[in-house]
Amino acid sequence: MKVKIQGFLYQNHSWAKVNYSIGEALIKLGHEVHLVPTDADKPCHLPERLKQYERKVPEGNYDVQIGYTALLNANAYFQNGNKNRFLTWCYEYQGKGVLPPGFAKYHKFVDKILAPSTFTRNIFVENGVPQDRVVAVPHGINLDEPKTKYLLKTKKKYKIGMIIGQPHKRKNIANAFKAFGQAFSCSDDICLVAKIAIDNNRKGSAFEIDFKEMYSNFKKDFPNHAEIELITDYVENINEIYNACDAIYTLSHVEGWYLPGLEGINAGKLNIAPRYGGQLDFLNDNNSLLIDTEIGRAPKDHLYWTPSNFAAHGIPNIKHAAQLLRQSYEEYDQLIEKFMPNIIETRSKYTWENVSKQIIGLMS
């Protein structure tokens, strides 16, 4: 079967990772896959093993077309065939009418929108996309990821990883650090390992925080805070950071899927995350510590596309987050023993091979 995957492929970006991971799984299943980048002007982080499958432009018609891209690109990216057109995208904010104006109508240019979670599927339907056009298809993991560890500077025994990426306001970074500051002090044998992208030459967007300013304020508020190690350089294999940590932590207001949580599951780690959002498809009380979370109004400057007075997101309880962080530190051995059976079960379910088979199963 001839398959085209068009969208981000070069950038160090979650969309690119999803695109080429699905492509690689389909290649392993014996299909002819063409990877068509729409970001070829960016530095190339496409894995070397996949470069032979790259095409600068599509070649004729395809049996299946796949791509993680914004909904408004549906017409432009799915013109090489008139069936089995599968667009992956998600919108994180709940509320009727919060989808950017005009986006919903683009569903007519594809056969299915592949929302990564039931949470995001419901958002599409609530905003006018017909139910039969949207299906929840998760993101995945590779079970054979190497077990090598990132060489951390810290000598602390217990390490909590926080994979932030871009410093978006949606990720609730300041409160995540605040909860850590409340939970621990410099006398604790612990380190927060935070992976974050910091570009001193780029002007931040309205939906981003000034991380350096936030971090400076945190250190003033918590002068005796526990150790923190920041990783700001590019890391070729992010799994090495998971392998080097004991737990994976987020206090994000909302995630459409939260790939670091699943990748943490794949590495056999304890997750600490809000009880809200796309991660609840795979994080539960049998494999994670879930933070109490209310639903409230999302500030306009958190949204990526257009502001809305009706957008809602999660408001995780900072005090409860601090309590669970402390519990993970004090009861780690008992918790990981309790959670490991479900961690193993979960990671066997959410592989890129299973994701790709689910997509192929949607073919008409």
N, C-alpha and C positions, 0 to 999 in steps of 0.2 A: 504494500500500500504506500502511496506517495503522499507525504505529509509536509506541509509548510508551517514553520513557526516563525512569525514575524513580530518584531517588537524590540524592546531593550534586550541587548545581548552582550554589549561591551562593558557597560558601566558596573561599578561595584554597587549594585542596587538589587533590592529584593525582587523586583519585577524581572530583571535579567536572570537571576538565579532560578526563579520558577520556570521561565521560558526554556532555558537550556537544560534544566534538570528533567523536564518532561520530554524534551527532545532526546536526551541521552537514554532515558528509559525506553522510549519507542525504538531507538536504534538497537538496543539490546534485545528487544522483542522481534527484531527482524524487519522493521519497516524502513523504507527509504525516506530520510528526513533531510530537509533543506532548512538551514538556519539563516534567516534574512534579518540582519540588524537594521534598526532605524536610528541607531545612535553610533554609527561607525566613525563619527567625528570625535568621539570620546576616547580616552585611553582604554586599551583593550584588556579586559580581565576575563574574556572567554577562555575557559580551560584549553590548554594546548591540544589535548586529545580530541577536542571537538572542532578545531579550526578547519579540518578537512571537509566538514559538512556545511561550511558557510557559503552562502550565495549572496552576491551583492544585490541582485534583483531576483524576483521570482521567475521560475522557468515554467511557463505554460499553466495548465490547470492542475489542481491537486485533488486527491480523494478526501483529504481532511485539511482544514486550515485552523491553526491554533495561535493564540497570542494573548499575552498579558498586556493590556493597554487600556487607556481611558475609553469610556463608552463612545465619546464623540469621534474616535478614530475608526469606528466600526466600518463605515463605508469605504474609507481609504485603504484599510489593511486586509480586507476580505473580498478581493475582486478576482481571485484566481479559482473560481468554481462557485456554483450556486447551491451547494448543500454541504452539510457537515462543517459549518463555520462556527467555531467555538471561541468566544471571547471571555477571557478571565479578567475580572476587575472587582474592586470592592469599594464601598463607601462606608465610612465608619460611624456616621452620626445618625441616630434615630430621630424620627419625627416626620410627619407627613409634609411634603413640600420642601424638604431640605436638599434633595438631589439638585445639583446645579440646573438652572432653567434650560429646558430643551434637551437635556441629556437622555431622558427616558425614551424619546422617540427613536433613538438610534438602535433600539433593539431589533427593528425591522430589517436591519442589514446583516444580522447573524441569525443562526438557528437556535443557539443556546448561549446564555450568559452563565459562565461558570463562577458562581460566587464561592469563595473559599470556605464559608461557614454557614450554618443555618441562621446565625445572627445577621450576616450581611445579605443573605438571600431574602430574609424578611424585610430588610430595608428597601431593597429594589422593588419588591411587590407593593410595599406601603406607598412607594413613590410612583406608581403607575405603570411599572413593567408587568406585562401579563404573567401570571403564575406559571404557565406552561413554557415560558421562555427562559426561566431561571431555575437552575439546579445547583445544589451545594456539592461542590467537588473540592476536597481539601488539598492543601499543599502537603509535601511529603519529606521523607528523609532517605538516606542511603544507609543500610545496615552495616555496610563494610567500610565505614569511615575509619581512617587510621586512628590509633590510640595515642599518638604522640601528643605531648603536652607543650603548651606555650611556656617559654622560659620567663617566668615572672620574677620580679625583683624582690617581692615580699618573702619574708621567712616565717610569716604567721602560719599557724596550723590550719585554721578554718578560713576558707575563701568563698565569698559570695560574688558571683559574676553578674554583671548588669550590662547587657548588650544594648546600648542606646542607639548607636548609629547617628543619624542627623539629630541635632538638638531641637526637636519640634516641641511646641507647647503642649500638644496632645499627649506627650509622653510623661508629663507631670514630674519632671526631673527634680525640680527643687524640693517637692514634698517627698520624693523617694529618698533623697539625701537627708532630709529632715527626719524621716522615720529611722534611718540608719543612725543618725546622730543621737536620737532619743534611746535607741536600743543598746548602744555600745559606747565605751570610752576607751581611752588609750591603754587602759590596763587589761583589756580583753585581747585574747590571742586570735585576732580576726582581722581580715582585710577585705574591703570592698574593691573588687576589680571591675572598673568601669571602662568599657570600650565605647569611644565616642569619636565622631568625626569633627575635627576643628580645622577650618580653613581660614587663616588670617587674611587672605587676599580676597575673600568673597564677602560681599555685603549680605547679611542675613535677610531672610524674608520676614514678613509680618507674623507668620506662624512659627517663627523660631525664637528661642531665647538666646541671650548673650551668656553662654556657658561660663566663660571666665568670670564675669560679674557675679553670676549665681554662686559659683564655687567660692569666690572670695567672701561673699556674704555668709555662706554656710560656715566657713572656717571662723568667722567672727562670732557667729551665734553658738558654735560648738568648738571652743578653743581646745578642749580635751577629747576631741573625736578620735575614734578608732582609725587605724591606718586605711588609707585609700590609695590605690594604684590606678592611674589613668593610662590607658592605651590609646594613643591618638594616631599612630601610624597605620598604614594599610597592613592587614594580616591576610595572607593568601588563603589560609585554611582556618576559618573561624572556629571549626570544631576543636582546634588545639586549645582555645580559651576555655571551652566547655570542659574539656578533659582536665584542665589545670585547676578547676574550681570544684567546690562541693555542692553548691546550690546556685540556682539561677533565679534572679529577682527582677520584678518590674512593679511599678505602681502606676502604670499608664492609665489615663482616663478611659481609653478605649483602643482596642486592637481588632482589626477585621479578621485576623487569624493568629498572629503572634508566633511567627516561625521560630524565634529563639527558644520559646517554651517547648516546642516539639523537638527541636535539636537538642535541648537539654535532656528531654526524655530519652532521646537516642543515646546520649552519653551516660545514661543511668543516674542522672542527677535529680536532686530534690528541687521542685519548683515552688516559688512563693509569688503569687500573682493575684490580682483582683478577681472577685467572684462576679465577673461581668465581661461580656464581649465574646469575640469569636473563639477565644481559647477554651471556652467551656465545652466545646465539642470534644476536646481531648484531655483537658485538665479537670480533675474531680477530687472529691475528698478521699479517694483511694490511692491517689498518686501525688498529691500536692497539698500545700497549705494555702488556702484561699482566703483572701482578705475581704472583710465585710465592705460592701460597696453600695451606696445609694445612687439613684439616678437624678440628675439635675441639669439645669440649663448650661449649654456649652457657650463660652465666650465667643464672640464673632471672630476674633483674631486667632482662634484655634483652627478654623476651617481652612481647607486648602484652596477651594475654588471660589465660591461666592459666600458672603456672610448670610446668616439666617437668624431670625428671631425665635425660631422653633426647634433648633437643633438641640438634642440631648446627648449627654455622655455620662460616664460613670464618675462618681466622686468617692474614691477609696478612703477608708477610715485610716488616718495616719497613725493614731494610737494603736489600733489593732495590727497594722502593718509592723509597727515596732515590736509588739508582743510576739508576733509570729517569727520575725527575724530572730528575736532572742530565743524563742523555742527551738528554732532550727539549729541554733548554735549549741544549746544545752542538751538537746535530745536527738542529735543527728543520727546516731547509731540506731536507736529504736525506731525513728521515723523511716529511715531508708530501708530497714528490714521489713517494716510494715508495708511500705509502698512498693517495694521492688516487684512483687508478682504482677501488679497492675501496670507498672512501668514497662515490664517486658511484654505484656499483652498489648499495650498501646503502641509501642514502637513496631511491633510486627504487623500491625494493621495499617499504619500510615506510611507506607513506602512509596517512592516515586513510581515503582512498577505497578502497584495497586492503583495509584492515581491515574496512570496512563491507561490501564485496562478499563477503568471506569469511564474515561473519556471515549475510548474506542467503543464501549458499550452503548454510547449515545448515538452512534451512527445510524443513519436511515438508509 
